[in-house]
């Protein structure tokens, strides 16, 4: 319920009775959304005093509003906007809020309302229901109260020093990166990190090599700088370096975009000899290696591979990561570890549109990392997400085993499922959406948008019974299913 007293404007030149002016003014504010269902309205005395009219005049206006169904009143509880007020205001002909200017460019398609029971397994995200809310709340409260002056007055577009220090320790301890706090910039999610990197690094006419299959969102970010993306194939060993060398023979590159730990979306791991060769080519030809690393915290079996940044002796790797996959995407915390000149340029660019991030949240996250809560949460989530991975793989093979091939990945929060050639993946995805399941067909990751006999789906954000339901609905969406 609103805690603000709405201001009502009257027209002294109007010939309409004052009580109707008041009623119609409140109807208009409800109609245009300024007052919403359940919002409280001011009392008779306070509104009469505000407008300089008699209390009985206001009472007459409210009786009119009640009679027309705009407000409801209860003795001793005042008046509130009705749950379903009328959709038209007497005498009002034009739309409540037209747009009086042209956008000048073609807009994005309007998002359609999703069905309430939709199971969205389109990408690998953590389960926000498992966030350690009590620990996060304590850390946030501690950051806000015990460090109030620093938390609320600190201005640093590079990110809170405590979080940059905690991240440097984490990168050194768990990923083998010789990290330093001054080489880290904190962002509002990895998408913002990618945007700042692209803006700081690329110029119109530059060429950036990207993986195909890959992440279209990052391609679009790069393209907005005026640079062009050129696709390189991937196979079971990750990015194909022969194709990269052929591209280098045609001209210089500004950067190569790569996901070496788990290729996005196929989950292929970059082969050791390709890692060495890629770093050598970058040093020789002086191009940047933009390394996206978003799920390395989740390694269920086997030995995790070190990021390229751990072996970067020439200063060519830009390492982009996220903390959002640990707790929830809603926390919007990403980071970049890169050479100092690039960090300085990104810092200046950020000042143009976002002076800093959430200093209180960043300090709270630093505390959670320093006191071990993040590590403990990850240990708990390893058990939960590994079980969910196994349940979904088993359910998919049970329900769809004659149409797909899937192997449980050693880490990460998503699967790459290969589909037999006789099945149209795109049509299947459309029918699955009608059944209440959303997954990502491989066409979405193809540089040229061609057909791909595979799809990506996450398993971490739903409990086991929900994942079983996902597989069942996907079977019902197959051609010829009853």
Secondary structure, DSSP 8 states (H G I E B T S, - for coil): ---S-------TT--S-HHHHHHHHHHHHHHTTSS-TT-B---HHHHHHHHT--HHHHHHHHHHHHHTTSEEEETTTEEEE-TT--S--TT--S-TT---S---S----------TT-EE-SS----GGGS-HHHHHHHHHHHHHTTHHHHHH---TT--HHHHHHHHHHHHHHH-----GGGEEEESSHHHHHHHHHHHH--TT-EEEEEES--HHHHHHHHTTT-EEEEEEEETTEE-HHHHHHHHTTS--SEEEE--SS-TTT-----HHHHHHHHHHHHHHT-EEEEE-SSTT-B-SS-----GGGG-SSS-EEEEEESTTTS-GGG--EEEE--HHHHHHHHHHHHTT-S---HHHHHHHHHHHHTTHHHHHHHHHHHHHHHHHHHHHHHHHHHHTTTEE----SBSSEEEEEE-TTS-HHHHHHHHHHTTEE-EEGGGG-TT----SEEEEE-TTS-HHHHHHHHHHHHHTSTT--
